[in-house]
């Protein structure tokens, strides 16, 4: 029987593969200092891959993502600041290239909409609760009370005259027998 | 128990508004990223000609005439699909059809033009995406409508068929056509 790889071996392989996938996208670039490398990483995490639109430039393996990473790297080597690089790409691709949408009038609904909805919902809920407190349920009328008594007596009689049922019953039912 | 109408009309109204908004959202295509370059002058470029290696073409060719700058590549199936329509447009309309060969290889690109026809007055060759980034190109096919002054007036993302031409592109061409 062939030797099956242990779980640990598989786990190790997966971690290595995942690690090297990230290393693959960054290894090609040389940096003068760890601070520079960190800035590069920050940037490519902040920017979106326009082809695989749910991925950042850091994670995407798409061809265009590679082009854009190289462009970001090139601009960094030229000494451009983070803001300048972001502005450069936004001027060409629009706000969508930012992974996190900016807060501006066209995105107010996106940013504040959920809070608004929760606020409105909460307000309506509070109002309904307060109304319940102010106007307690009206008491039963005489007729309704008599009808309820009648129904209760009926069901009690039924329970008392029925033979005991299977052991599936909840323990609480035994107390019905008190009147 | 007294109940005002608003207590159930308001949540219902909010629900209907939200449902309408989300329903509208279903129709939008997130793959179509609007271009911030519309209304801006074309990014200047200096690229090699596809057909004549060694010859340089600059963005000056886009001045003086209304142009359609069509981003295409031999590896792009939709580009092949729209090619026939591009040939028809080039023949029947007075806009100049400029090809922008993107991230492609020269032999494959030339082969595609040989097999499917060449609607372009010329094609520039951008194999390394040097100029594409400046135009905000993120896929093929894409087509930019450029007026005679070199201002980008519209960006079409995706292939062009007769319907797209008549409903999306022709109105823009008509609107920005220089009078007289």
Interface residues (C-beta under 8 A of the other chain):
Chain A: X50 X51 X53 X63 X64 X67 X68 X71 X90 X91 X92 X93 X94 X96 X117 X120 X121 X124 X127 X128 X131 X135 X137 X138
Chain B: X1 X2 X7 X10 X11 X14 X18 X30 X31 X33 X34 X35 X36 X37 X43 X103 X129 X132 X133 X134 X135 X136 X138 X139
